[in-house]
Amino acid sequence: MKFLSVLAGASAMIASALAADYSIVHAGRLLAEPGKAVLTERSIIIEDGKITGVLAGYVDAASTGATPDDNVALYDLKDYFVMPGFIDSHVHLTSELGPRAKLSVVERSDADVAVIAAGFAKKTLLAGFTTVRDVGASGDDAVFALRDGIERGDVIGPRVFASGHTISPTGGHGQRHGYRGDVFDVIQSTGVCDGAAECRKAVRDQVRRTADHIKLVSTGGVLSETAAGTGQQFFDDELKAIMDTSHALGRKVTAHAHGADGINAALRAGVDSIEHGTFSDAESFRLFKRYDAYLVPTILAGVTVAEIANDPNSFFPPPIRKKAKQVGPQILDMARRAHAGGVKIAFGTDSGVSRHGDNAREFALLVDAGMTPMEAISSATIVGAAHLGQSDLIGVIAVGKSGDLVAVGGDPLTDITELENIDFVMKEGVAYKAP
Ligand SMILES: [Zn+2]
């Protein structure tokens, strides 16, 4: 058999790894299943993108079952801490907040959006996030093209689960705001609905467009340029129509929600998860547990919008600035109460509000909110996988799972900020970054 030389530098790494039939990772420390003990001196064998062995000691190529004609890539991570690839359950790969974001809506074609999103996807993967859930896309079909291009191997990025356009009522947080009427008529995306019948149709339309899950806005939001507050926006019959239609079509539903009224209404209507959850009250936490729903707090988004709003030269217009100052500082404290109250928390950043590639900043914020480093890592791996209904594929390092691994030189269980500088990234057995 031929040993491929594993060189420093991403392009050499990608070329060598793509050519390998088998990969062996020698892991000095291995957190195979977050929540359980860290193992030492293990070998992970990956064949055709799937993990086929997690063995004690540092094994050689003969242990892989490789034939003399097979290429075997060996990754020496004896001085590293190896974990399952991370899952970010709340990103927006087709956009990034900034002073020109509003204008870009009328400047960029859908092709531009897709190419720009490919750049964001690569940054996200190289930060250690091998799976993302995109919960609301700009452009038309760009996010689906990106998802499919990554799956084919044409584009470098994380595995993507995408909702397409957000389901929103007229004038709601998911609709565009702050444009001239005739411009608005041209740029308005699909997904806007009023009344149960239209909302069923809106869900069906996103599923026809190949959405993996459905995202709705249950309440107002910070970054819509409208002084409409952060309270409930869909009525209960509309929420129920969206849930029932989505679930009948085999799609989970997640609700953007800040105000307690909209959080609680969405939970009662059967939503699978809540994004942000800013003004959750005791009743909200009771409902989360009763309905076994997940919270994706996106603390980083709260920190980011508060920073921009408090900048004297803020590019936020007045309605957004006001909401950002109200919502931003609340999320960390809410996440602390939710965690203490036993609510299941899945890791999510709202990247696109914060910069793509900075996703790992959320880890330290989750620890600030009372999680142990192990719990924070679990929220981005084993819990995130369960939240997405993908536990068969991702979330742990075990035989049969996808070869999605990340590693750092330090010990993230003593310093969680180690995860902000990932040294090794492998997705489906292909290494995209190595020490
Ligand atoms: Zn978001």
Boltz pocket constraint, residues with backbone or C-beta under 6 A from the ligand:
constraints:
  - pocket:
      binder: B
      contacts: [[A, 90], [A, 91], [A, 92], [A, 135], [A, 136], [A, 350]]
      max_distance: 6.0
